Amino acid sequence: MKKVLFATTALIATAGMAAADINLSGYGRFGALYNDATDDTNFISRLRIQIDVSAETQSGIKFGARQRIQTEENGMGAGNGARFYLTTGGLTVAAGNILGAIEAMPNLYMGTKSAGMGLEGNGFTSLVTNTYGAGFWTWDAYSSGGTGVVNGVEVIYSANGFTAHLSSSDSSDALALAYTFGDYTAAIAVQDSSTIGDKTVVTFGGNIGAADFQIGYADNEGVDKWSISGGANVGAATYLYGMVSSEDGAGETYGLGVSHDLGGASIEAGLTQNDITDVTLLSAGFFFAF
């Protein structure tokens, strides 16, 4: 054991640290959510503070970690499990509270401030991986409010517009491949899991002038779902967007939203009609990033 410790100490001392960084970033949002099924309007909020630390050896290997402190309207702020990584060239190896191959694939989420509809996502029915037949959030993902995938590991390689992302945990194994050409990105991912279900996910998206779009399809343990979303800039400060998704055997959801830039902050609003549950959600409020 002593030999191992001495060897490790010698390796670190030999490599040396050429640079170190500590970065704070995050966002705040607050507003209201109206649910027509209960006829209730409730205050909603989130404050996220993200801590990214890294150090680079003289040989060019970057070591880093990420941790978040997040406070919602219904709870006190708390830290989460950390994600540790090392990267060199186009290769990254990470462990702990990993990103997850499906979670990180391009065009899975909408390109809005909430990554969904309105101020806080409105249930994220726009995601083809969320289904009423096979469950919601049934894939490995970085957890902002908990320990996340404690035993997760992942390997990411990117070069010349191509990205391969392999993740593995006690609950699932997943592989995502993506390729960017011009203003467009195509991606495919598969998940193998005996506990949270198998998945095959395909996405495609990009930009056409002032507009953007995302198209997705997923087979979620035999439950098919597709989604189309996108938006366009209207003038210098306003972004209008919408989405429609359809789950086989269940029904459709629709949404319209707007984001108006105030210069340093924005007004966010979005209306979602869920024909599957017969619920209409409207979330609106303010968003600022730092």
Beta strands, then each sheet from edge to edge (+ up, - down):
strand 1: 17-35
strand 2: 40-57
strand 3: 62-72
strand 4: 78-79
strand 5: 83-88
strand 6: 91-96
strand 7: 152-159
strand 8: 162-168
strand 9: 173-181
strand 10: 184-192
strand 11: 199-208
strand 12: 211-220
strand 13: 223-234
strand 14: 238-247
strand 15: 251-261
strand 16: 266-274
strand 17: 279-289
sheet 1: 4+ 3- 2+ 1- 17+ 16- 15+ 14- 13+ 12- 11+ 10- 9+ 8- 7+ 6- 5+
end
